[in-house]
Amino acid sequence: MIRNWQKMAGLGLTFLALGGLATWDEWQTKKDVAATDAKGLLTLIKPSTVTGISFHMTEDATSGDKSATPASTASKTFDATFKLVDGFWQMLTPIQALADQVAIADLLKSITDYKTESEVATGKDKWAPFGLNAPRRVIELETTDGTKTTFFVGNNSPVGFNVYTATSASEIVYSGSQYIATSTGKSMFDLRQKRLFNLKSSDVSAIKLGLAHEKTWASKKDGQWTITSPTSVAADTAAMNNLIDDITGLKAIEFLDSPDKAIIKALAGKSIFAEIEVTTDKSTSTIRIETLKGSLYASVSGTPSVYKLEGETMSKLNKTTKELRDKKIFSFQSAQVEKVSIDGDFFHKVGTDWYSAADSAKFGPDHKFTGKPSDQPKTTDHIRNLVVDLEYAKAEDVFPATSSEAKKLPTAPLHRINLNFKPGEPALVIDTWLAQDNPEMIYLRTSGQTQLYKANKSVIAGISPTPQTAPGAAPPAGDMPAMPDMPAMPQVPNP
């Protein structure tokens, strides 16, 4: 028994040793992979640890050139500083503004992911021939621990497509892909937030769209938009979401940080193209938009700058209340309709099929046919089509009861349609008239509604069954197009 215990103990120690070896091997493998990934990196700084950026760019003739000789012409420079504030990058100089978050993230990634290919020199006294005494890029990154590291991008190599780089962490001159020069060649426009609103469309809870010809107010509750002014009515959710996307997605194509007096006066005027107020749970912002000399300009509350916008912005924002309201006429579900009457003719649903009142009486309570085999009922599929078409009907236009369109309608409608639901639920009465100005349009008015709807005549196409041609019968005259005369076949002589 002692021997068995000794064997078991030995096996246990062996397993422990093997487990330890496997753990060490896994740790060593991860370490080797990390070392391979880090090999050649210009820095080990992680973008998530960066809290401040000092940026200097010189745009000169050596940019994209294979020559290592500094440009003889004057260089165009851009200097800026950025700071991470409450999770957002802010531009502090040369102007205080929100930075382009994606552009800053890309800039940091370009630096921290960059790998050099070789070391070409050591010692700052040897930096000058590589353009590192007056570098094209000088980018200082400050991390959470307060450490500041500067990155330098010098001239392009005379041969190949490399560029010389260095950092403040050493005196080594590196050679690597010119990508680091192109990816860090950013202007103030590139690094500045071009969106006029720093918010998500889903965060918007209310909007006031003030156009020269109309003002529309709308609010959102539980994901559904409602127009609250000039009338209280449900909004078209898709149309409202598209409008909100267009507003929150507005981008500047140019910044005017010192706009001239004419632009300021135009934006401050009483008669402008649009004044839009956007509200979220946390803030309310107002944007004013006006045209001047063929260009479109905007100002945003709380910012001194003026933004030049794309010309197509006008068509995106120029929406009327009629365009934004819900154009769906009815709110019932076709599956809930059990009886339909059209100008006194009645139809009943048996199971999922529709029949005339007379044929529906041939079924029992269990929806089974109880009549004679020779007296088979016929389905009225056009009624099902009518009910579905009415369920999804959308208005082309909506008029109040006091409108001239409503007053001109005859007293008696062209058709009266009654939709009946379960016992105890009120019926829906729909009156229709042909539009006098367009034979392809109709007017509809329902019980309990004061508005008059204008819709395509196809909405009530199911009132009458579609004519069917009997099997083997010729189609009615005019249904089949005349065949063109065929040319005579050439006569081929017999061999």
C-alpha positions as CSV (number, residue, x, y, z in Angstrom):
1,M,0.0,0.0,0.0
2,I,2.9,2.3,0.8
3,R,4.3,1.6,-2.6
4,N,1.0,2.5,-4.3
5,W,0.9,5.8,-2.4
6,Q,4.5,6.5,-3.4
7,K,3.6,5.8,-7.1
8,M,0.6,8.2,-6.9
9,A,2.7,10.9,-5.3
10,G,5.3,10.5,-8.0
11,L,2.7,10.7,-10.7
12,G,1.2,13.9,-9.1
13,L,4.6,15.5,-9.0
14,T,5.1,14.6,-12.7
15,F,1.8,16.2,-13.6
16,L,2.6,19.3,-11.7
17,A,5.9,19.6,-13.4
18,L,4.4,19.1,-16.8
19,G,1.7,21.7,-16.0
20,G,4.3,24.2,-14.9
21,L,6.3,23.5,-18.0
22,A,3.2,24.1,-20.2
23,T,2.4,27.4,-18.3
24,W,6.0,28.6,-18.7
25,D,6.0,27.6,-22.4
26,E,2.7,29.6,-23.0
27,W,4.2,32.6,-21.1
28,Q,7.4,32.4,-23.1
29,T,5.4,32.1,-26.4
30,K,3.4,35.2,-25.6
31,K,6.6,37.0,-24.6
32,D,8.3,36.1,-27.9
33,V,5.2,37.2,-29.9
34,A,5.1,40.5,-28.1
35,A,8.9,41.0,-28.7
36,T,8.4,40.3,-32.4
37,D,5.5,42.7,-32.6
38,A,7.5,45.4,-30.9
39,K,10.6,44.9,-33.0
40,G,11.3,48.1,-35.0
41,L,8.5,50.2,-33.4
42,L,9.5,53.8,-33.2
43,T,7.9,53.9,-29.7
44,L,6.1,51.7,-27.2
45,I,3.6,54.4,-26.3
46,K,0.0,53.2,-26.5
47,P,-2.6,55.7,-27.9
48,S,-4.9,55.2,-24.9
49,T,-2.2,56.7,-22.6
50,V,-1.8,59.9,-24.6
51,T,-3.4,63.0,-23.0
52,G,-1.7,65.9,-24.8
53,I,-0.3,66.6,-28.3
54,S,2.0,69.4,-29.6
55,F,2.0,69.3,-33.4
56,H,4.3,71.1,-35.8
57,M,4.2,70.5,-39.6
58,T,6.3,72.1,-42.3
59,E,5.0,71.8,-45.8
60,D,7.9,72.2,-48.2
61,A,9.5,70.9,-51.4
62,T,11.0,67.8,-49.7
63,S,7.6,66.4,-49.0
64,G,7.2,63.4,-51.2
65,D,10.5,64.0,-52.8
66,K,13.4,61.6,-52.9
67,S,15.9,64.5,-52.4
68,A,17.5,64.9,-49.0
69,T,18.3,68.5,-49.6
70,P,16.2,71.0,-47.7
71,A,13.8,73.1,-49.8
72,S,15.2,76.5,-50.9
73,T,11.7,78.1,-51.0
74,A,9.9,79.3,-48.0
75,S,8.0,76.6,-46.1
76,K,4.4,76.7,-45.0
77,T,4.0,75.7,-41.4
78,F,1.2,74.8,-39.1
79,D,1.4,74.5,-35.3
80,A,-1.3,73.3,-33.0
81,T,-1.8,71.9,-29.5
82,F,-4.4,69.4,-28.4
83,K,-5.6,68.1,-25.0
84,L,-7.9,65.3,-24.0
85,V,-10.8,66.7,-21.9
86,D,-13.6,64.5,-20.6
87,G,-12.8,61.9,-23.2
88,F,-12.8,64.3,-26.2
89,W,-9.8,65.8,-27.9
90,Q,-9.9,69.6,-27.9
91,M,-7.8,71.9,-30.1
92,L,-6.3,74.6,-27.7
93,T,-4.2,76.5,-30.3
94,P,-4.2,78.3,-32.7
95,I,-7.9,78.4,-31.9
96,Q,-10.1,76.8,-29.2
97,A,-12.3,74.3,-30.9
98,L,-13.3,70.6,-30.8
99,A,-10.8,68.4,-32.6
100,D,-11.7,65.8,-35.2
101,Q,-11.7,62.7,-32.9
102,V,-11.1,60.2,-35.8
103,A,-8.3,62.3,-37.3
104,I,-6.5,62.5,-33.9
105,A,-6.9,58.8,-33.4
106,D,-5.5,58.1,-36.8
107,L,-2.6,60.5,-36.1
108,L,-1.7,58.7,-32.9
109,K,-2.1,55.3,-34.6
110,S,0.3,56.4,-37.4
111,I,3.0,57.2,-34.9
112,T,2.6,54.4,-32.4
113,D,2.2,51.7,-35.1
114,Y,5.1,52.9,-37.2
115,K,8.0,50.5,-37.6
116,T,11.5,51.6,-38.7
117,E,13.6,49.4,-41.1
118,S,17.1,50.3,-40.1
119,E,19.4,52.5,-38.0
120,V,21.5,54.8,-40.2
121,A,23.4,57.0,-37.7
122,T,23.8,57.8,-34.0
123,G,24.4,61.2,-32.4
124,K,22.6,64.5,-32.7
125,D,25.7,66.0,-34.4
126,K,24.9,63.8,-37.3
127,W,21.2,64.8,-37.6
128,A,21.6,67.7,-40.0
129,P,22.1,65.7,-43.3
130,F,18.9,63.8,-42.6
131,G,16.8,67.0,-42.2
132,L,16.3,66.3,-38.5
133,N,17.8,69.7,-37.2
134,A,14.8,71.4,-39.0
135,P,12.4,68.5,-39.3
136,R,9.2,68.5,-41.4
137,R,7.2,67.1,-38.5
138,V,7.8,67.7,-34.8
139,I,5.1,65.9,-32.7
140,E,5.2,65.7,-29.0
141,L,3.0,63.2,-27.1
142,E,2.3,63.6,-23.4
143,T,1.1,60.5,-21.6
144,T,-0.9,60.0,-18.4
145,D,2.3,59.8,-16.2
146,G,3.4,63.2,-17.4
147,T,6.2,61.9,-19.7
148,K,6.7,63.8,-22.9
149,T,8.2,62.2,-26.0
150,T,8.9,64.0,-29.2
151,F,9.0,62.5,-32.7
152,F,10.9,64.0,-35.6
153,V,10.3,63.4,-39.3
154,G,13.1,64.6,-41.6
155,N,14.0,64.4,-45.3
156,N,13.2,61.6,-47.6
157,S,16.0,59.3,-48.5
158,P,17.9,60.0,-51.8
159,V,17.3,56.5,-53.0
160,G,14.1,54.4,-52.5
161,F,10.9,55.5,-50.8
162,N,12.1,55.9,-47.2
163,V,12.2,58.8,-44.8
164,Y,14.5,59.6,-41.8
165,T,13.0,59.7,-38.3
166,A,14.2,60.2,-34.7
167,T,12.8,60.6,-31.2
168,S,13.7,62.5,-28.1
169,A,14.2,59.1,-26.4
170,S,17.5,58.5,-28.2
171,E,19.9,60.1,-30.6
172,I,19.5,57.3,-33.2
173,V,18.5,58.2,-36.8
174,Y,16.1,55.6,-38.3
175,S,15.1,54.9,-41.9
176,G,11.7,53.6,-42.7
177,S,8.6,54.0,-45.0
178,Q,7.6,57.5,-46.1
179,Y,4.1,56.6,-44.8
180,I,5.0,58.4,-41.5
181,A,5.5,61.6,-43.4
182,T,2.3,61.4,-45.5
183,S,0.1,60.2,-42.6
184,T,1.2,63.0,-40.3
185,G,1.0,65.7,-43.0
186,K,-2.1,67.3,-41.5
187,S,-3.6,70.8,-41.8
188,M,-5.7,72.6,-39.3
189,F,-8.7,71.7,-41.4
190,D,-7.8,68.1,-41.2
191,L,-7.5,68.0,-37.4
192,R,-10.4,70.2,-36.6
193,Q,-13.9,68.9,-36.0
194,K,-15.9,69.6,-39.2
195,R,-19.3,68.5,-37.9
196,L,-21.3,71.4,-36.6
197,F,-22.9,69.2,-33.9
198,N,-21.0,66.9,-31.6
199,L,-23.9,64.6,-30.9
200,K,-25.6,61.4,-32.1
201,S,-28.8,61.4,-34.0
202,S,-30.3,59.0,-31.5
203,D,-29.7,61.5,-28.7
204,V,-31.9,64.2,-30.2
205,S,-35.3,64.4,-28.4
206,A,-36.8,67.6,-30.0
207,I,-36.2,69.8,-32.9
208,K,-37.5,73.2,-34.2
209,L,-37.1,73.6,-37.9
210,G,-37.6,77.2,-38.8
211,L,-37.6,77.9,-42.5
212,A,-38.6,81.1,-44.3
213,H,-41.9,79.7,-45.5
214,E,-42.8,77.4,-42.5
215,K,-41.9,76.5,-39.0
216,T,-42.2,72.8,-37.8
217,W,-41.6,71.7,-34.3
218,A,-41.4,68.0,-33.3
219,S,-40.5,65.9,-30.3
220,K,-39.6,62.3,-29.7
221,K,-40.9,59.9,-27.1
222,D,-40.2,56.2,-26.8
223,G,-38.6,56.3,-30.2
224,Q,-41.6,57.8,-32.0
225,W,-41.7,61.3,-33.4
226,T,-44.7,63.6,-33.1
227,I,-45.1,67.0,-34.9
228,T,-46.3,69.5,-32.2
229,S,-46.5,72.6,-34.4
230,P,-48.1,74.0,-36.5
231,T,-50.4,71.0,-36.0
232,S,-50.4,68.1,-33.6
233,V,-50.0,64.9,-35.7
234,A,-47.9,61.8,-35.8
235,A,-44.7,62.2,-37.8
236,D,-43.2,60.0,-40.4
237,T,-40.5,58.3,-38.4
238,A,-38.3,57.5,-41.4
239,A,-38.6,61.1,-42.8
240,M,-37.8,62.6,-39.3
241,N,-34.8,60.3,-38.8
242,N,-33.4,61.2,-42.2
243,L,-33.8,64.9,-41.4
244,I,-32.1,64.5,-38.0
245,D,-29.2,62.6,-39.6
246,D,-28.8,65.4,-42.2
247,I,-28.8,68.0,-39.4
248,T,-26.4,66.2,-37.0
249,G,-24.2,65.3,-40.0
250,L,-23.7,68.9,-41.2
251,K,-20.1,69.4,-42.0
252,A,-18.1,72.5,-42.7
253,I,-16.2,72.7,-46.0
254,E,-14.4,75.8,-44.7
255,F,-13.9,77.6,-41.4
256,L,-14.2,81.3,-41.1
257,D,-12.7,82.2,-37.7
258,S,-12.6,85.9,-38.6
259,P,-15.7,86.3,-40.9
260,D,-16.3,89.6,-42.6
261,K,-19.1,91.9,-41.5
262,A,-21.4,91.1,-44.4
263,I,-21.5,87.4,-43.4
264,I,-22.1,88.2,-39.8
265,K,-24.9,90.6,-40.7
266,A,-26.5,88.1,-43.0
267,L,-26.6,85.4,-40.3
268,A,-27.9,87.8,-37.7
269,G,-30.8,88.9,-39.9
270,K,-34.4,88.2,-39.2
271,S,-35.1,86.7,-42.7
272,I,-32.7,83.7,-43.2
273,F,-32.9,80.4,-44.9
274,A,-33.1,78.3,-41.7
275,E,-32.9,78.5,-38.0
276,I,-32.7,75.1,-36.4
277,E,-32.9,74.3,-32.7
278,V,-31.7,70.8,-31.7
279,T,-32.4,69.5,-28.1
280,T,-31.0,66.5,-26.3
281,D,-31.3,65.5,-22.6
282,K,-28.1,67.5,-21.9
283,S,-28.1,70.5,-24.1
284,T,-29.9,72.7,-26.7
285,S,-28.0,74.1,-29.7
286,T,-29.2,76.5,-32.4
287,I,-27.8,76.8,-35.9
288,R,-28.6,79.7,-38.3
289,I,-28.0,79.2,-42.0
290,E,-28.1,81.8,-44.8
291,T,-26.9,82.3,-48.3
292,L,-24.7,85.1,-49.4
293,K,-23.3,85.6,-52.9
294,G,-24.0,82.1,-53.9
295,S,-22.5,80.5,-50.8
296,L,-24.1,78.9,-47.8
297,Y,-22.9,79.9,-44.3
298,A,-23.8,78.8,-40.8
299,S,-23.3,79.9,-37.3
300,V,-23.8,77.7,-34.2
301,S,-24.7,79.0,-30.7
302,G,-21.8,79.2,-28.4
303,T,-19.1,79.4,-31.0
304,P,-17.7,82.5,-32.6
305,S,-16.7,80.9,-35.9
306,V,-18.7,80.8,-39.1
307,Y,-18.9,77.6,-41.2
308,K,-19.2,77.4,-45.0
309,L,-21.5,74.5,-46.0
310,E,-22.1,72.5,-49.1
311,G,-24.7,73.9,-51.5
312,E,-26.8,70.7,-51.4
313,T,-27.5,71.4,-47.7
314,M,-30.5,73.5,-48.6
315,S,-32.3,70.7,-50.4
316,K,-31.6,68.3,-47.5
317,L,-33.1,70.7,-44.9
318,N,-35.9,72.3,-46.9
319,K,-38.7,70.0,-45.5
320,T,-42.3,71.0,-45.0
321,T,-44.7,69.8,-42.3
322,K,-46.5,67.8,-45.0
323,E,-43.3,66.0,-45.9
324,L,-42.5,65.2,-42.3
325,R,-45.9,64.1,-41.1
326,D,-47.0,60.5,-41.1
327,K,-48.7,59.9,-44.4
328,K,-50.3,56.6,-43.3
329,I,-54.0,57.2,-43.4
330,F,-55.3,54.3,-41.3
331,S,-54.1,52.6,-38.1
332,F,-56.0,49.3,-38.3
333,Q,-54.5,45.8,-39.1
334,S,-56.1,44.0,-42.1
335,A,-56.1,40.7,-40.2
336,Q,-58.5,42.2,-37.7
337,V,-61.2,43.0,-40.3
338,E,-64.0,40.5,-40.3
339,K,-66.7,42.1,-42.5
340,V,-66.6,44.6,-45.3
341,S,-69.5,46.5,-47.1
342,I,-69.0,48.5,-50.3
343,D,-72.0,50.6,-51.3
344,G,-74.3,48.2,-49.6
345,D,-72.7,44.9,-50.8
346,F,-71.5,42.8,-48.0
347,F,-68.5,40.4,-47.7
348,H,-67.5,38.2,-44.8
349,K,-64.2,36.5,-43.9
350,V,-64.3,32.8,-43.3
351,G,-61.0,31.5,-41.9
352,T,-58.6,33.5,-44.0
353,D,-60.7,33.7,-47.2
354,W,-63.2,36.3,-48.2
355,Y,-66.7,35.5,-49.6
356,S,-69.8,37.4,-50.5
357,A,-72.5,37.4,-47.8
358,A,-74.5,34.8,-49.7
359,D,-71.5,32.4,-50.1
360,S,-70.3,32.9,-46.5
361,A,-73.6,31.5,-45.3
362,K,-72.7,28.2,-46.8
363,F,-70.1,27.6,-44.1
364,G,-70.7,26.3,-40.6
365,P,-69.2,27.7,-37.3
366,D,-66.2,25.5,-37.8
367,H,-65.6,27.2,-41.3
368,K,-66.4,23.9,-43.1
369,F,-68.5,24.0,-46.2
370,T,-72.1,22.8,-45.6
371,G,-73.7,23.4,-49.0
372,K,-74.2,21.1,-52.0
373,P,-71.3,20.0,-54.1
374,S,-72.8,21.8,-57.1
375,D,-73.1,25.0,-55.1
376,Q,-69.4,25.7,-54.4
377,P,-68.7,29.2,-53.0
378,K,-66.3,31.5,-54.8
379,T,-63.6,33.5,-53.0
380,T,-63.6,37.3,-53.4
381,D,-59.8,37.9,-53.4
382,H,-60.3,41.5,-54.5
383,I,-61.7,42.2,-51.0
384,R,-58.6,40.9,-49.3
385,N,-56.5,43.1,-51.6
386,L,-58.7,46.1,-50.8
387,V,-58.4,45.7,-47.1
388,V,-54.6,45.3,-47.3
389,D,-54.3,48.3,-49.7
390,L,-56.3,50.4,-47.2
391,E,-54.2,49.2,-44.3
392,Y,-51.0,50.5,-45.9
393,A,-52.5,53.5,-47.8
394,K,-50.5,56.7,-47.7
395,A,-51.7,60.2,-48.5
396,E,-50.1,62.3,-51.2
397,D,-51.5,65.3,-49.4
398,V,-53.6,66.3,-46.4
399,F,-56.2,69.1,-46.2
400,P,-58.1,70.5,-43.2
401,A,-61.9,70.3,-43.2
402,T,-62.1,74.1,-43.9
403,S,-60.0,73.8,-47.1
404,S,-61.4,74.7,-50.5
405,E,-60.8,71.1,-51.5
406,A,-63.0,69.8,-48.8
407,K,-65.8,72.3,-49.4
408,K,-65.9,71.5,-53.1
409,L,-66.7,67.8,-52.5
410,P,-70.2,66.5,-53.4
411,T,-72.4,65.6,-50.5
412,A,-72.7,62.0,-51.6
413,P,-69.4,60.1,-51.9
414,L,-68.4,58.0,-55.0
415,H,-68.0,55.0,-52.7
416,R,-68.7,54.3,-49.0
417,I,-66.6,51.4,-47.5
418,N,-67.4,50.0,-44.1
419,L,-64.8,47.9,-42.3
420,N,-66.2,45.9,-39.4
421,F,-64.0,44.3,-36.7
422,K,-64.7,42.1,-33.7
423,P,-68.2,42.5,-32.0
424,G,-68.1,45.6,-29.8
425,E,-65.4,47.4,-31.7
426,P,-66.5,50.5,-33.7
427,A,-66.7,50.1,-37.5
428,L,-64.5,52.3,-39.7
429,V,-66.4,54.2,-42.4
430,I,-64.5,55.5,-45.4
431,D,-65.9,57.8,-48.0
432,T,-64.1,58.4,-51.3
433,W,-64.4,60.9,-54.1
434,L,-62.6,61.2,-57.4
435,A,-60.3,64.2,-57.6
436,Q,-61.5,66.6,-60.2
437,D,-58.1,67.9,-61.0
438,N,-56.5,64.4,-61.5
439,P,-58.5,61.3,-62.5
440,E,-55.7,59.1,-61.1
441,M,-56.2,60.5,-57.6
442,I,-59.0,60.2,-55.0
443,Y,-60.0,62.0,-51.8
444,L,-60.7,59.9,-48.6
445,R,-62.3,60.9,-45.4
446,T,-63.0,58.6,-42.5
447,S,-65.4,58.6,-39.6
448,G,-64.1,60.6,-36.7
449,Q,-61.6,62.5,-38.7
450,T,-61.8,66.1,-39.9
451,Q,-58.9,65.9,-42.4
452,L,-59.3,65.1,-46.0
453,Y,-56.7,62.8,-47.6
454,K,-55.6,62.8,-51.2
455,A,-54.2,59.5,-52.4
456,N,-53.6,57.4,-55.5
457,K,-56.7,55.8,-57.0
458,S,-54.9,52.4,-56.7
459,V,-55.7,52.4,-53.0
460,I,-59.3,51.4,-53.8
461,A,-58.6,49.3,-56.8
462,G,-59.9,46.2,-54.9
463,I,-63.4,47.6,-54.8
464,S,-64.1,45.6,-58.0
465,P,-62.7,42.2,-59.0
466,T,-60.1,42.1,-61.7
467,P,-61.7,40.7,-64.9
468,Q,-60.5,37.2,-65.5
469,T,-60.3,35.5,-68.9
470,A,-61.8,32.0,-69.0
471,P,-59.4,29.2,-69.8
472,G,-59.1,28.7,-73.6
473,A,-61.2,31.8,-74.3
474,A,-59.9,34.6,-76.4
475,P,-59.0,37.8,-74.6
476,P,-61.3,40.8,-75.0
477,A,-60.7,42.9,-78.1
478,G,-57.8,45.3,-77.6
479,D,-56.1,43.1,-74.9
480,M,-53.8,41.4,-77.3
481,P,-51.6,43.6,-79.4
482,A,-51.8,43.2,-83.2
483,M,-48.9,41.1,-84.6
484,P,-46.9,42.9,-87.3
485,D,-47.0,41.5,-90.8
486,M,-44.3,38.9,-91.3
487,P,-42.1,39.1,-94.4
488,A,-42.5,36.3,-96.8
489,M,-40.1,33.5,-96.5
490,P,-37.7,33.2,-99.4
491,Q,-38.3,30.3,-101.7
492,V,-35.5,27.8,-101.8
493,P,-35.4,25.7,-105.0
494,N,-35.2,22.0,-104.6
495,P,-31.7,20.6,-105.4
